[in-house]
């Protein structure tokens, strides 16, 4: 697969999944993960956008160390993406207007005018994906390998990585 094929596949998985485990680094050097909704993904422009809350640990962590990781897994558990990058806290009313959805009103008392609304842009450095394909076929491959001494399972899907 070409680099563009990898990027297209990653974009497809992220768009389908929509929710990421957003992992940041605490001041103590520990990893902290929380689920976040991906508002927009433009891998070509090296931008992944989230709407967060200024009062959260994730925003505090970004202030101290911008290195983050985004993990996505499809609902059927067959496709995975891990994106590492650098998070930026952005103040851009036009971008907020573009990304805002009425569903966010549930989280913010004053809607997009709430003082705690925080745009987060992740600039990806690299990504890796795993696509396992057909679960029934993979289960059959695992069963065959399990009963044959010394046999390992044939390819159970695709894996690739890309640097941005």
C-alpha positions in Angstrom: 0.0 0.0 0.0 1.2 3.5 -0.7 1.4 6.2 1.9 -1.8 7.8 0.6 -3.6 4.4 0.8 -2.6 4.2 4.4 -3.8 7.7 5.1 -7.1 7.1 3.3 -7.6 3.9 5.3 -6.8 5.6 8.6 -9.2 8.5 7.7 -11.9 6.0 6.9 -11.6 4.1 10.2 -11.5 7.4 12.3 -14.5 8.7 10.5 -16.4 5.5 11.1 -15.5 5.3 14.8 -15.8 9.0 15.7 -14.9 8.4 19.4 -11.2 8.4 20.6 -9.5 7.5 23.8 -7.5 10.7 24.1 -4.4 9.9 26.1 -2.3 12.7 27.6 0.6 12.9 30.1 0.2 14.1 33.6 2.7 16.3 35.4 3.8 13.2 37.3 4.6 11.5 33.9 1.6 9.1 34.1 -0.7 8.4 31.2 -4.3 9.7 31.5 -7.0 8.6 29.0 -10.5 9.9 28.5 -13.1 9.4 25.7 -13.6 12.3 23.4 -15.7 12.9 20.3 -13.6 13.6 17.2 -15.2 16.8 15.7 -13.2 16.9 12.5 -10.4 15.0 10.9 -8.2 16.4 8.1 -5.1 14.2 7.9 -3.9 15.9 4.8 -3.9 19.2 6.6 -2.5 17.4 9.7 -5.4 18.4 11.9 -7.7 16.5 14.2 -10.2 18.6 16.2 -12.0 18.1 19.5 -14.2 20.3 21.6 -13.1 19.9 25.2 -13.5 21.5 28.6 -11.0 23.9 30.2 -11.7 22.4 33.6 -10.6 18.8 32.7 -7.4 17.0 33.4 -6.8 16.5 29.7 -6.6 20.3 29.2 -4.3 20.7 32.2 -2.1 18.0 30.8 -1.9 19.6 27.4 -0.7 22.8 29.0 2.2 20.9 30.7 3.0 18.4 27.9 1.4 18.6 24.5 2.3 15.0 23.5 -0.9 12.9 23.1 -2.2 9.7 21.6 -5.5 9.0 20.0 -6.8 5.4 20.0 -9.8 4.3 17.9 -11.5 0.9 17.7 -14.4 0.0 15.5 -17.7 -1.1 17.0 -17.1 -4.6 15.8 -13.6 -4.7 17.2 -12.0 -5.5 13.9 -10.3 -2.1 13.0 -7.9 -0.2 15.2 -6.0 3.1 14.8 -3.4 4.7 17.0 -2.4 8.3 16.2 0.4 10.1 18.1 0.8 13.8 17.9 1.0 17.2 19.6 -2.1 18.9 21.0 -2.7 22.6 20.9 -5.3 24.6 22.8 -6.9 26.9 20.3 -9.0 30.0 20.7 -10.8 30.5 17.4 -14.5 31.5 17.4 -14.9 30.8 13.6 -13.6 27.3 14.0 -15.8 26.7 17.1 -18.8 27.9 15.1 -17.9 25.5 12.3 -17.5 22.5 14.7 -20.3 23.2 17.2 -23.2 20.9 17.3 -26.4 21.3 19.4 -25.4 18.1 21.3 -22.6 20.0 23.0 -25.3 22.2 24.7 -25.8 19.2 27.1 -22.3 19.7 28.4 -22.1 23.4 28.6 -24.6 25.6 30.4 -24.1 28.6 28.1 -23.6 26.6 24.9 -20.7 27.6 22.8 -20.4 30.9 24.7 -19.6 29.0 27.9 -16.2 30.1 29.3 -15.1 26.5 29.7 -15.4 25.5 26.1 -11.9 24.7 24.7 -11.0 23.8 21.2 -8.2 21.2 20.9 -6.3 20.6 17.7 -4.1 17.6 17.5 -1.3 17.8 14.9 -0.5 14.1 14.1 3.1 12.9 13.9 2.3 9.4 12.9 -0.3 6.7 12.9 -0.6 2.9 12.8 -3.6 0.8 11.9 -4.7 -2.8 12.3 -7.5 -4.1 10.2 -8.4 -7.7 11.0 -10.9 -8.4 8.2 -13.5 -11.2 8.4 -14.0 -12.5 11.9 -15.3 -15.9 10.8 -12.3 -16.5 8.5 -9.9 -15.4 11.2 -11.5 -17.7 13.8 -11.1 -20.6 11.3 -7.4 -19.7 10.8 -6.9 -19.6 14.5 -8.6 -22.9 15.0 -6.5 -24.6 12.3 -3.3 -23.2 13.8 -4.3 -24.3 17.3 -4.7 -27.9 16.4 -1.6 -28.2 14.2 1.5 -28.5 16.3 4.1 -25.9 15.4 1.7 -24.0 13.0 1.1 -20.3 13.4 -2.0 -18.6 12.0 -1.8 -17.2 8.5 -2.3 -13.4 8.1 -5.2 -12.2 10.2 -5.5 -8.9 8.5 -3.6 -5.8 7.5 -1.2 -3.6 9.5 0.5 -0.4 8.4 1.9 2.8 9.7 2.5 6.3 8.3 4.5 9.4 9.3 3.0 12.8 8.6 
